Each structure stands twice: as C-alpha cells, then as structure tokens.
Amino acid sequence: MVRPPPPESWADLLFFRDAWPDVWNRLTTLPDWQPAPEALFRALTLTPRDQVRVVILGQDPYPTPGRATGLAFSFPPDQVPRDSLRNILNELAADTGQTRGSGDLSGWARQGVLLLNTALSVPLGQANGHNRLGWKRLAQEVLAATAADGPRAFVLWGGPAQRLCRDIPRMGHLFLESPHPSPLSAHRGFVGSRPFSAINRWLTSIGQTPIDWAA
C-alpha cells in the first residue's frame, strides 16, 4: 500500500511531518481495517482548512464492514442510515423540518462542515480499536488550527469529544455540547438539543450563510 499524502491545505500540521509516517507503518502491519487508505483523509480533503465553518467531532469510523466513508457519522449513499446517524437525522427533522433522502453527508462537508473523527481508522468489527494508534494528535492539531483561524462552531457530542476540546479558548466560537447520538445515550439529552438551528442562527449572526442541512 502507498502512504496517502496529507491534504494540501492541512499539510503544514506537525502531525504529517513527525507522526504520520509512523502511524502509517503501524497501520500496514494490522489486518482488516477501514476505510480504504485513499479515504483516510477524506474529511480534510472535502473541507479544506480555509473553508471550515463548523466542526462535528466523532470518535472513529463505523466498524461494520463497508460502512466507513472517511466522514464522521456519514453513511455510504446506498445504505439506509442506522444507529447514531438515524438519531442525528431524526433530530435534524425535528429541529428544522428538513429531511434527507440519504445518509451521505458529503454535502455538509462541501459547505464547510468538518466531519472529523478522533481516530481515522478502525478494525473491522472492533469499535475504538485504533484509539491508541496515534490519530489523537492529528485531531488535536486540526482542532487547534481551526480554532485559531477564526470563529467556528464546535459540535461536541459525548464526553470524549468534549474532553478533547476543553483547552480550546471559548472566546469568539460557538460550542454546542450534548450526549452522544448513539442509541445508548441519545435519550439522555441529545434528543431535543436542536443543534442544527442553533448553528445556523450563529452563522447568520456573524454574517455567514447558513448550512443547507438537506444538501
């Protein structure tokens, strides 16, 4: 396998110079993981650094074979949304009245919604199995760079995402925190949190175009 190059707009992060070769070498020794190498940095490719407006932070790709897309929470376009994404789309409909015919969230990514996982790979059938592979450093550097670039909305679902962002200065940004949309926790406060309308109100307040969540 050929090591994927860093996305151009993010290539100056120290992770790509100091850590990525080692993470890749470790990945090549591990069996049966996803997404495909060319999709590892799909979130960073579809949402270049200078276009980020919103960050939705996930944990790691779906471990179900064939389901990981390189975008946090997103499904392949030919699969019926399940689990966390089903709850996300139900909340979207309840919040804004918008519905989606697909679980493919690449339309969000192209509008400046960075769908970032804290680990970019996962063993098949083993959720969170690569959480100690070295990906966390990349997530930390992306979050710090994004926060330094200007006002951003950070959507933090669940304790791990909230802890990872606790050192980001709050001034000038929007932080939306709630329980994770997983079926195990969504009823504890994710349902009814109405994050999508809150994001669009905030974007409008700073003179930016709202996100078309149905796209």
N, C-alpha and C positions, 0 to 999 in steps of 0.2 A: 504493500500500500504506500502511496505517496502522501507525505505530510501536507495537509491543506495549508495554504498560505494565510496569513492574517488578513482580514478585510481591510481594504486600503485606508478607510477613514479612522480605523482604530489601531493601525499598525504601530503607532508610537507608544502604546502601552508597554510598560516594562515586562509584563507577563510574556509577551510574544518574544522578547529578546532573552529573558532569563529563565523562563519556566516552561514555555510551550514545547521545546524540543524534548525535554524530559517527560512531560505528560504524554506526548505522542509516543515516545519509545515505550512507555509503560502500557499504553493502550494497545500497541501492536502485539504485545505478549498475552493479552487477555482474550478469552474466547467469547463469541456470541454477544455482541453489544450493538446498540443502535443509538442515534440514527447513523446513516451511512456517512463516511468521512466527509464527503462533499457537502453535507447538510449540517455539520457540527456548528459552523458559524453563521448559519442562515439568518438568525435573528439580527446579528450585527451587520450582515450584508444588506438585508431588506430595509433596515433602519440605520442609515449612516449617522455618524456622531452628530453632525451639524443639523440633522433633521429630527432628533429626539425631542418629543414634547411630553410624552407620558412613559413611565416605566411600570410595567406589570411584572412582578417578580415571582417566578415559580421555583420549585425545588429541583426537579430533574425530569428528563423526558419520561413519557409513559413507557413502562416496561413490557407491555403487551406487544408481541411481535407484529411489526408492520404499522404501528400506531405513531411512533415518534416522527416528528416533522422538522425538528430544529427550532420550533417556536413554542414557547411555554404555553401550555393549555390547549394548543391548536390540534385539530384532528386532520387526517387526510381528507380531501374533499369527497371521496367516495364512501366514507364511513359515517354511520349515524353517531352523533355526539352522545357520549355516556359520561358517567362519573362526575368529576369536577366540572367539566365543560358543560354538561347538561344543566347543572345548577347555575353556572355563570350565565348561560343563555336564558334560563328562566328568570333570573334576576334582571337581566337586560330588558326582557319583555315587560316585567312588572314595573320597572323603573321608568322606561322611556316609551314603551309601546312598540318599540322596534323589534322585529323578529328576523331571524337569519335562516336561510334555506340550507346552509352548510356550516360545518364546524371548522372550516378552513379560515383561519384568522389572518391570513397574509394581507387582506385588505386593510386591517388595522395597522399592521406593521408598515405598510406603504404610506400611511398618514402620520407617521411619527410615533407610533406606539411600540416601544421596545419590549418585546415579549421574551424576557431573559430568564433562563433557568440558572440556578446557582451551580449546578453541575450540568455539563453539556452532553454527557453520555450516560448510559445505563446498561447493565447486563440484562439480557432477556429474562423476564420473569422475576427480577430482583430489584424492587424499588429502592432507591437511595444506595445502590450497590457501589457507585463510584464517588461517593461523597468525600472520600479521603484521597482521591487521585491527584488533587492539586487544582481543580477547577475553581475553588472558592476564591483564590487570589484574583483570577480574572474577573469574577463577579464584583469583587470589592473595588478593583481598579476601574471597571466600567461605571459603577455607581458613583465613585468619587469624581471621575471625569465629567460625567453627566451633570452632577450637582454643581460643579464648578463652571459649567458652560452657560448657565443662566437659569431662569425659573423653569422648574419641571414639576410635573405631578408624579408622585411615587405612590403606587397602589401596592400595599403590603398585606397579603392575605396569609395569616398564620404566624405563629411565633418565630419560626426560623427566618422568615423574610424580615420581620420587624427587628429582630436582633441584629441581622446583618447590616441594617441601615441606621442603627442607633447613634452612630457617630457622625452622620451627615447633618450639617447645620440645617436648622428648620427655616431660617430666615429666607423669605422670598419664594419658597416652594410650597406645594400642596402635598400633605401626607394624609392618605386615607388608609386606615388600619381596621381590619376586622378579622374574625376567624376565617380559616381556610374554607374554600368552597367544596371541599371533599364531602361525600355523603356522610362521613363520620362526624363532621363538625359544622356543616353549613347551617344547621338549625340553631347553633349557639350564637348567631349574630351576623353571619354573612347574609342570610335571607333577610331582606328588608333594609340592607345597608345603603342601597341606591348609589353606588359609586359612579355610574356612568353619567347621570345627570349632574352630579357634583363636579366631575371633571370638566364637563362642557361649560358649566357656569363659570368655573375658574378660568378656563381658557378664554372665554368671552371677556371676562373682567380684565385680562391683561392684553386684550386686543388681538387675540389669535382666533383662527377659525375652529369651530367645534369639530369633534370627531364624528364622522358618519359611522355609527356602530353597526349599521345594517350592511355596510360595504364589505 
